[in-house]
Amino acid sequence: SKAEYEELKEKYEKRLEEEIRLIKEKSFLQDLSYISISGSGKVTDSYIKISGSGLVEGWHGGSIKISGSGLITDDEIKISGRGVIPGDLKTTRLSVSGAFKSEGSLEATTVNISGSCKIEGSLTVYERVAVSGSIKIGGDLIANEAELVSGGSLKVEGLVTCFTAELNGKYNIGGDLSCQDSFTSYLTSKSRINGDIKCGGDVYIEQEKRGGILKVPRIIAQGDVYVEGVETEYISGRTVKIGPKCKIGDVEEKLEN
């Protein structure tokens, strides 16, 4: 009868509403206030994927904007085009081939930048940082056990800690650069480290191009040091060799007996 139909319909709708409520309680989707996608895309409990342009508001209390293509998961942040994400996120892999901005600090296992990347806080990396484009970090670059390789443009407002560093291209570091093992640089333009280079192994700096210059207050190494195109007040190492185009203050060699 019509009355029985209406009663069953009401029960079904109430049960459906309750199921939707329970799903939302367990999902980040409950925090999303707005989703807009032009092109193709998908938003699930575990990832955001957009091809075209999209805006997702409420993700971990912030917003994600992507123009081009992008994938945001706990395991990977991949941007080809333009992307903006909230800060204080953790991921396994960060890969940028367009323009990317993190509105705060970011933590990743590996970082690969072939485009343009801006991180408004600090960047913490556990295995490898590779830069062939440009990266600007508003805080520290903390990569204590990681390899740092840059052939593009690297700017860090704070200090840098890493296991090994190979810096080519242009770089500007606001604090100390500390390497547990070795530091290598092939100078192609004017670069600057406002703190000291502190290295547990060898330091090798070569002037690859005529205009390649590095200004740094002090170089303190436990291993051997060779420099070209360097302006510094002080160098200490097991052995120290000074190449062309250098302006050096004091030199201290700590030869082993």
One Martini backbone bead per residue (centre of mass of N, CA, C, O) as a GRO file, in nm:
protein
  257
    1SER     BB    1   0.104   0.031   0.007
    2LYS     BB    2   0.144   0.363   0.045
    3ALA     BB    3   0.212   0.358   0.350
    4GLU     BB    4   0.432   0.139   0.337
    5TYR     BB    5   0.614   0.286   0.136
    6GLU     BB    6   0.670   0.540   0.308
    7GLU     BB    7   0.795   0.386   0.548
    8LEU     BB    8   1.031   0.254   0.392
    9LYS     BB    9   1.153   0.515   0.279
   10GLU     BB   10   1.218   0.647   0.552
   11LYS     BB   11   1.410   0.425   0.656
   12TYR     BB   12   1.614   0.437   0.423
   13GLU     BB   13   1.697   0.738   0.450
   14LYS     BB   14   1.800   0.716   0.740
   15ARG     BB   15   2.015   0.500   0.687
   16LEU     BB   16   2.173   0.661   0.474
   17GLU     BB   17   2.245   0.902   0.653
   18GLU     BB   18   2.403   0.733   0.863
   19GLU     BB   19   2.619   0.622   0.670
   20ILE     BB   20   2.730   0.895   0.578
   21ARG     BB   21   2.813   0.996   0.859
   22LEU     BB   22   3.020   0.768   0.920
   23ILE     BB   23   3.205   0.817   0.681
   24LYS     BB   24   3.279   1.115   0.748
   25GLU     BB   25   3.411   1.060   1.029
   26LYS     BB   26   3.654   0.879   0.867
   27SER     BB   27   3.701   1.139   0.686
   28PHE     BB   28   3.847   1.416   0.535
   29LEU     BB   29   3.583   1.520   0.392
   30GLN     BB   30   3.460   1.669   0.642
   31ASP     BB   31   3.671   1.924   0.602
   32LEU     BB   32   3.561   1.994   0.339
   33SER     BB   33   3.432   2.300   0.179
   34TYR     BB   34   3.574   2.273  -0.121
   35ILE     BB   35   3.519   2.166  -0.472
   36SER     BB   36   3.712   2.229  -0.780
   37ILE     BB   37   3.685   2.107  -1.127
   38SER     BB   38   3.873   2.148  -1.437
   39GLY     BB   39   3.830   1.853  -1.607
   40SER     BB   40   4.010   1.618  -1.425
   41GLY     BB   41   3.919   1.419  -1.125
   42LYS     BB   42   4.005   1.308  -0.776
   43VAL     BB   43   3.847   1.246  -0.450
   44THR     BB   44   3.973   1.084  -0.165
   45ASP     BB   45   4.084   0.954   0.129
   46SER     BB   46   4.403   0.926  -0.010
   47TYR     BB   47   4.349   1.134  -0.264
   48ILE     BB   48   4.464   1.383  -0.510
   49LYS     BB   49   4.344   1.434  -0.854
   50ILE     BB   50   4.463   1.658  -1.121
   51SER     BB   51   4.341   1.758  -1.456
   52GLY     BB   52   4.397   2.100  -1.495
   53SER     BB   53   4.183   2.248  -1.257
   54GLY     BB   54   4.204   2.311  -0.889
   55LEU     BB   55   4.006   2.320  -0.572
   56VAL     BB   56   4.094   2.245  -0.223
   57GLU     BB   57   3.917   2.280   0.080
   58GLY     BB   58   4.038   2.148   0.403
   59TRP     BB   59   4.317   2.030   0.381
   60HIS     BB   60   4.451   2.012   0.673
   61GLY     BB   61   4.335   2.324   0.696
   62GLY     BB   62   4.366   2.376   0.386
   63SER     BB   63   4.487   2.434   0.050
   64ILE     BB   64   4.448   2.327  -0.298
   65LYS     BB   65   4.632   2.419  -0.598
   66ILE     BB   66   4.576   2.331  -0.950
   67SER     BB   67   4.768   2.374  -1.265
   68GLY     BB   68   4.738   2.091  -1.468
   69SER     BB   69   4.910   1.855  -1.270
   70GLY     BB   70   4.816   1.640  -0.980
   71LEU     BB   71   4.951   1.463  -0.682
   72ILE     BB   72   4.805   1.377  -0.353
   73THR     BB   73   4.981   1.200  -0.101
   74ASP     BB   74   5.150   1.027   0.142
   75ASP     BB   75   5.369   0.922  -0.089
   76GLU     BB   76   5.289   1.173  -0.294
   77ILE     BB   77   5.419   1.472  -0.465
   78LYS     BB   78   5.291   1.581  -0.789
   79ILE     BB   79   5.406   1.844  -1.017
   80SER     BB   80   5.252   1.964  -1.331
   81GLY     BB   81   5.285   2.302  -1.313
   82ARG     BB   82   5.062   2.422  -1.067
   83GLY     BB   83   5.120   2.440  -0.699
   84VAL     BB   84   4.931   2.447  -0.381
   85ILE     BB   85   5.011   2.391  -0.035
   86PRO     BB   86   5.006   2.311   0.268
   87GLY     BB   87   5.162   2.285   0.551
   88ASP     BB   88   5.279   2.025   0.740
   89LEU     BB   89   5.376   1.788   0.551
   90LYS     BB   90   5.394   1.436   0.455
   91THR     BB   91   5.629   1.249   0.241
   92THR     BB   92   5.809   1.052   0.029
   93ARG     BB   93   5.753   1.219  -0.250
   94LEU     BB   94   5.900   1.498  -0.428
   95SER     BB   95   5.769   1.629  -0.746
   96VAL     BB   96   5.897   1.893  -0.972
   97SER     BB   97   5.807   2.049  -1.312
   98GLY     BB   98   5.712   2.329  -1.214
   99ALA     BB   99   5.513   2.507  -0.986
  100PHE     BB  100   5.583   2.535  -0.627
  101LYS     BB  101   5.396   2.556  -0.305
  102SER     BB  102   5.464   2.583   0.049
  103GLU     BB  103   5.274   2.691   0.341
  104GLY     BB  104   5.538   2.562   0.477
  105SER     BB  105   5.643   2.290   0.598
  106LEU     BB  106   5.845   1.994   0.495
  107GLU     BB  107   5.833   1.625   0.454
  108ALA     BB  108   6.085   1.395   0.311
  109THR     BB  109   6.265   1.150   0.155
  110THR     BB  110   6.236   1.273  -0.143
  111VAL     BB  111   6.380   1.524  -0.379
  112ASN     BB  112   6.258   1.663  -0.704
  113ILE     BB  113   6.383   1.949  -0.893
  114SER     BB  114   6.291   2.095  -1.228
  115GLY     BB  115   6.171   2.355  -1.134
  116SER     BB  116   5.971   2.542  -0.910
  117CYS     BB  117   6.045   2.608  -0.554
  118LYS     BB  118   5.847   2.689  -0.252
  119ILE     BB  119   5.936   2.713   0.101
  120GLU     BB  120   5.825   2.877   0.389
  121GLY     BB  121   5.982   2.681   0.549
  122SER     BB  122   6.101   2.384   0.620
  123LEU     BB  123   6.327   2.114   0.510
  124THR     BB  124   6.287   1.756   0.533
  125VAL     BB  125   6.538   1.501   0.463
  126TYR     BB  126   6.647   1.143   0.428
  127GLU     BB  127   6.807   1.089   0.131
  128ARG     BB  128   6.728   1.308  -0.121
  129VAL     BB  129   6.851   1.602  -0.306
  130ALA     BB  130   6.730   1.734  -0.625
  131VAL     BB  131   6.855   2.013  -0.833
  132SER     BB  132   6.768   2.166  -1.168
  133GLY     BB  133   6.637   2.419  -1.081
  134SER     BB  134   6.446   2.577  -0.824
  135ILE     BB  135   6.503   2.674  -0.470
  136LYS     BB  136   6.310   2.799  -0.182
  137ILE     BB  137   6.395   2.844   0.168
  138GLY     BB  138   6.276   2.988   0.467
  139GLY     BB  139   6.450   2.794   0.630
  140ASP     BB  140   6.563   2.489   0.675
  141LEU     BB  141   6.797   2.231   0.569
  142ILE     BB  142   6.722   1.893   0.664
  143ALA     BB  143   6.989   1.637   0.577
  144ASN     BB  144   7.172   1.447   0.758
  145GLU     BB  145   7.150   1.156   0.567
  146ALA     BB  146   7.176   1.320   0.300
  147GLU     BB  147   7.182   1.400  -0.037
  148LEU     BB  148   7.317   1.696  -0.201
  149VAL     BB  149   7.196   1.812  -0.528
  150SER     BB  150   7.304   2.103  -0.730
  151GLY     BB  151   7.245   2.268  -1.070
  152GLY     BB  152   7.100   2.527  -0.992
  153SER     BB  153   6.890   2.694  -0.762
  154LEU     BB  154   6.992   2.783  -0.421
  155LYS     BB  155   6.780   2.884  -0.137
  156VAL     BB  156   6.866   2.952   0.213
  157GLU     BB  157   6.786   3.115   0.504
  158GLY     BB  158   6.925   2.912   0.664
  159LEU     BB  159   7.041   2.612   0.731
  160VAL     BB  160   7.270   2.332   0.645
  161THR     BB  161   7.218   1.973   0.656
  162CYS     BB  162   7.440   1.691   0.567
  163PHE     BB  163   7.625   1.443   0.429
  164THR     BB  164   7.631   1.543   0.124
  165ALA     BB  165   7.774   1.790  -0.119
  166GLU     BB  166   7.666   1.919  -0.453
  167LEU     BB  167   7.742   2.248  -0.580
  168ASN     BB  168   7.593   2.393  -0.851
  169GLY     BB  169   7.576   2.691  -0.972
  170LYS     BB  170   7.349   2.857  -0.757
  171TYR     BB  171   7.409   2.986  -0.414
  172ASN     BB  172   7.223   3.064  -0.096
  173ILE     BB  173   7.324   3.086   0.250
  174GLY     BB  174   7.245   3.198   0.575
  175GLY     BB  175   7.413   2.974   0.706
  176ASP     BB  176   7.534   2.697   0.775
  177LEU     BB  177   7.738   2.430   0.624
  178SER     BB  178   7.684   2.082   0.700
  179CYS     BB  179   7.911   1.800   0.661
  180GLN     BB  180   7.991   1.479   0.726
  181ASP     BB  181   8.170   1.437   0.467
  182SER     BB  182   8.131   1.608   0.173
  183PHE     BB  183   8.248   1.892  -0.038
  184THR     BB  184   8.118   2.008  -0.361
  185SER     BB  185   8.225   2.260  -0.618
  186TYR     BB  186   8.111   2.414  -0.932
  187LEU     BB  187   8.173   2.722  -1.041
  188THR     BB  188   7.938   2.952  -1.236
  189SER     BB  189   7.882   3.169  -1.006
  190LYS     BB  190   7.756   3.369  -0.769
  191SER     BB  191   7.822   3.281  -0.429
  192ARG     BB  192   7.677   3.221  -0.086
  193ILE     BB  193   7.794   3.192   0.263
  194ASN     BB  194   7.718   3.324   0.580
  195GLY     BB  195   7.841   3.093   0.692
  196ASP     BB  196   7.992   2.800   0.748
  197ILE     BB  197   8.208   2.545   0.652
  198LYS     BB  198   8.133   2.209   0.771
  199CYS     BB  199   8.361   1.925   0.752
  200GLY     BB  200   8.432   1.571   0.782
  201GLY     BB  201   8.593   1.602   0.515
  202ASP     BB  202   8.622   1.698   0.204
  203VAL     BB  203   8.722   1.994   0.006
  204TYR     BB  204   8.590   2.092  -0.325
  205ILE     BB  205   8.678   2.386  -0.528
  206GLU     BB  206   8.576   2.487  -0.856
  207GLN     BB  207   8.637   2.699  -1.137
  208GLU     BB  208   8.446   2.664  -1.419
  209LYS     BB  209   8.396   2.971  -1.436
  210ARG     BB  210   8.502   3.291  -1.440
  211GLY     BB  211   8.245   3.397  -1.247
  212GLY     BB  212   8.316   3.199  -1.024
  213ILE     BB  213   8.203   3.261  -0.684
  214LEU     BB  214   8.296   3.226  -0.329
  215LYS     BB  215   8.145   3.339  -0.026
  216VAL     BB  216   8.311   3.279   0.297
  217PRO     BB  217   8.419   3.298   0.610
  218ARG     BB  218   8.457   2.969   0.660
  219ILE     BB  219   8.677   2.671   0.646
  220ILE     BB  220   8.600   2.350   0.804
  221ALA     BB  221   8.814   2.061   0.798
  222GLN     BB  222   8.916   1.716   0.830
  223GLY     BB  223   9.024   1.723   0.554
  224ASP     BB  224   9.084   1.808   0.246
  225VAL     BB  225   9.180   2.121   0.066
  226TYR     BB  226   9.032   2.275  -0.235
  227VAL     BB  227   9.064   2.602  -0.404
  228GLU     BB  228   8.855   2.814  -0.616
  229GLY     BB  229   8.713   3.117  -0.619
  230VAL     BB  230   8.778   3.212  -0.311
  231GLU     BB  231   8.632   3.398  -0.030
  232THR     BB  232   8.821   3.408   0.281
  233GLU     BB  233   8.939   3.417   0.622
  234TYR     BB  234   8.934   3.086   0.662
  235ILE     BB  235   9.141   2.780   0.669
  236SER     BB  236   9.086   2.429   0.753
  237GLY     BB  237   9.306   2.131   0.736
  238ARG     BB  238   9.500   1.881   0.666
  239THR     BB  239   9.507   2.005   0.376
  240VAL     BB  240   9.604   2.307   0.180
  241LYS     BB  241   9.487   2.430  -0.143
  242ILE     BB  242   9.559   2.706  -0.363
  243GLY     BB  243   9.413   2.848  -0.617
  244PRO     BB  244   9.275   3.042  -0.833
  245LYS     BB  245   9.099   3.329  -0.754
  246CYS     BB  246   9.189   3.407  -0.452
  247LYS     BB  247   9.082   3.514  -0.106
  248ILE     BB  248   9.296   3.474   0.172
  249GLY     BB  249   9.370   3.443   0.486
  250ASP     BB  250   9.387   3.210   0.693
  251VAL     BB  251   9.598   2.909   0.743
  252GLU     BB  252   9.531   2.561   0.853
  253GLU     BB  253   9.727   2.278   0.919
  254LYS     BB  254   9.652   1.917   1.010
  255LEU     BB  255   9.890   1.721   1.026
  256GLU     BB  256   9.968   1.400   1.033
  257ASN     BB  257  10.204   1.186   1.199
   0.00000   0.00000   0.00000
